[in-house]
Structure formats: C-alpha cells, structure tokens
C-alpha cells in the first residue's frame, strides 16, 4: 500500500475500507501457501516477543507451540529486554522470536540482545529493499545484518501500512504467519492451512460481523464509555488487537477482556453494580454458561459465535473486529488521518536500546 493513498481521502475512510477488504484474502493466501522450511527450535524452548499488534502474534505462536508442537514457549514483553538480568543464563539454549510488522525501534530492543540466545527468528513485513526505498536505511541494515548472521526471517503482508494509525492487514496476516511458523515444526499436530482457511471462510460468511456492528451502531454512546468482552483463553490470551481496534481506530476506552471463569471473580459483581454492554465471544459450553449466568444476574449480554478452537479464534476475531471497526468509523465519521496525540509518542516509540533510557524516566 502506498504511503500517500489517503491524500484525496479526507478522513481516510476509503483507505481503511480497501485495507479491510484485502486483509482476509491476503491472510488466506498465506494459509494456502506451501509449507515453510522446517524449523527446529532449540531445546530450551522459544521466547517470543513483540509490542502492539505484534504482542498478539507472539502470544499466539507461543500458545500454538505449547499445544500442538510440544515446544516449551512463552511470551515476554519487549520491556523485559531492557533488564540486564534478562534472559537467564540458559538463554543460549533458547530460540528468540521477534514479531514486528514495521521493524520499529522498540523491536530492536530485543534484537540488540540476540547474541544471548542460541538462535533467532524475525517475523516482519519489512524488506531490505522496501525499507531503503522508504528512507529507513537503519531498518534495512537490520534485515541485512540478521540474514548475514544466519537468523531466520519470515515475511508477511503488508510492508507499508501507514497513513492511518490503526492497522488491519498486518494484525491478521501476522496471525497467519505465526500459524505457519508453528506448522513448520516437524511432528506438529496442527491442521493443514487449507482446512484452517476453509473453516474461517465458512465462519466469516455467517452474519456475526454484521450483527455486532449493527448493535454497536445503534448504541455508540453505551459502548464508547466502555464495554466488556467475555471469552475463553483461546482468544483471551491474544486479545490485544481486539482492544486496539477501539483504542486506535475510534479513540475509545478499550473494552475489558474477561476470561470466562474470571467473570465470577469480581467482574460480574461490578457489572451488576454498574451495568455496561457485555459481549460473550465463543461457541462452546463455557461461553453458553457465561451467557446464561449474565442473564440470570439481570444483565443483557449478546453472544457472537466465534470458534473456540485456539487455532481459529484469534484469526476469526481479527476478521470480526475489522468489519466492526470499519462500520463504526464510517457511521461515526471518525478521522483516521489526524488521530489524537499524533507525533507525540517519540519518547517511548523511539526507544531501541537500553542506553536510550535514562534514570529520570526520559529518553
């Protein structure tokens, strides 16, 4: 996508519409593509990291590896790499996986520590040529350096998803890339990419995106003030992008994501005391029980039957909330080109090394 696509689009709605329309076809193409070269993480397991939408990708990969490939894997926030005591002394037995769509400065915090791990994987939309053409020579040099050192670099669409703040292609395609990486581990128990894509195609043709968008369109003020999403761990552990759709696309307070079992441990009581819209996402017995529990407590929950499979749920949620986001942006006439706080994040966004942070909290 060219960086000036939105030049004749006063609020950026046309650009967002085109990106939403292309996001799932691009992700589907990744799932239908042939298998990646075999990947054998080191014996100590996988440390996956990323920030923003890339956090969800890293969490999804770690979950897939644990469940389907028997590989010890966990997520660590990028800020952990600012701690000189991290990783522990066994890091050389571990594989570092960094997700970063644009290979921004924060991702480089982890890559600066790559020598403390036994092997490195970078999953990114950035290419050496594309970054040089965009004047980001430093990022291009990172890619060349990593390739030269023998790191594995896996690419997913799309390289230039700028102009507007919220991203819709990279978050969905990054999920597909995480799935493909997990599926490249020999002996994994995942389904095939074609079957996964077909199941998501069947789900996306159901009316759920339109049902949710239509409801929110009728009740924007109630949802703008905050709402709750109740879901299982299949989605809950990778729900960062669900929240981001509303924070970055609508500039709302992000929805609270509550685990289906965690609902009874405080959130239910708070909802009864101070009602707000509640959505139950899932198609399994626990989702149905949560829905009934909410109704019996005097609330009026809605339910969307997203798949409860860990393989499918994060991708289905991206498809769902991309449509909801677009509908709400257009119906509320939200400016996508001039977002609040634009250009004011350099103090944190620009951090790429421990040395960028001083003891007073400045950068």
Secondary structure as GFF3:
##gff-version 3
##sequence-region A 1 363
A	DSSP	three_ten_helix	5	8	.	.	.	ID=ss1
A	DSSP	alpha_helix	13	32	.	.	.	ID=ss2
A	DSSP	beta_strand	46	49	.	.	.	ID=ss3
A	DSSP	alpha_helix	53	68	.	.	.	ID=ss4
A	DSSP	beta_strand	73	75	.	.	.	ID=ss5
A	DSSP	three_ten_helix	78	82	.	.	.	ID=ss6
A	DSSP	three_ten_helix	89	93	.	.	.	ID=ss7
A	DSSP	beta_strand	95	100	.	.	.	ID=ss8
A	DSSP	alpha_helix	105	111	.	.	.	ID=ss9
A	DSSP	three_ten_helix	114	116	.	.	.	ID=ss10
A	DSSP	beta_strand	119	124	.	.	.	ID=ss11
A	DSSP	alpha_helix	128	133	.	.	.	ID=ss12
A	DSSP	alpha_helix	137	148	.	.	.	ID=ss13
A	DSSP	beta_strand	152	155	.	.	.	ID=ss14
A	DSSP	alpha_helix	169	182	.	.	.	ID=ss15
A	DSSP	alpha_helix	193	204	.	.	.	ID=ss16
A	DSSP	alpha_helix	208	218	.	.	.	ID=ss17
A	DSSP	alpha_helix	220	224	.	.	.	ID=ss18
A	DSSP	beta_strand	228	231	.	.	.	ID=ss19
A	DSSP	alpha_helix	233	236	.	.	.	ID=ss20
A	DSSP	alpha_helix	240	249	.	.	.	ID=ss21
A	DSSP	beta_strand	256	259	.	.	.	ID=ss22
A	DSSP	three_ten_helix	262	264	.	.	.	ID=ss23
A	DSSP	alpha_helix	267	273	.	.	.	ID=ss24
A	DSSP	beta_strand	278	281	.	.	.	ID=ss25
A	DSSP	alpha_helix	285	296	.	.	.	ID=ss26
A	DSSP	beta_strand	302	304	.	.	.	ID=ss27
A	DSSP	alpha_helix	310	332	.	.	.	ID=ss28
A	DSSP	alpha_helix	346	349	.	.	.	ID=ss29
A	DSSP	three_ten_helix	354	356	.	.	.	ID=ss30
###
